[in-house]
């Protein structure tokens, strides 16, 4: 019984590690090396969670940017199409 629980826990742990590994690969594939270096401050030994937080702070749009973008889309939708 204990052995079964251990094996189940180990399988869950391995599945989580595999998922994190896939996410890491996707981030390293899609984020430029220069952005990664800036986000990590050149530190090669950074915790993955810290890397995600640094990338979020660096790359996610600010609230003002989002509001401006929504406002622009709304104004574009209000324009009457011309001829055609």
Secondary structure, DSSP 8 states (H G I E B T S, - for coil): -HHHHHHHHHHHHHHHHHHHHHHHHHHHHHS-HHHHHHHHTT-SS--HHHHHHHHHHHHS--HHHHHHHHHHHHHHHHS-----
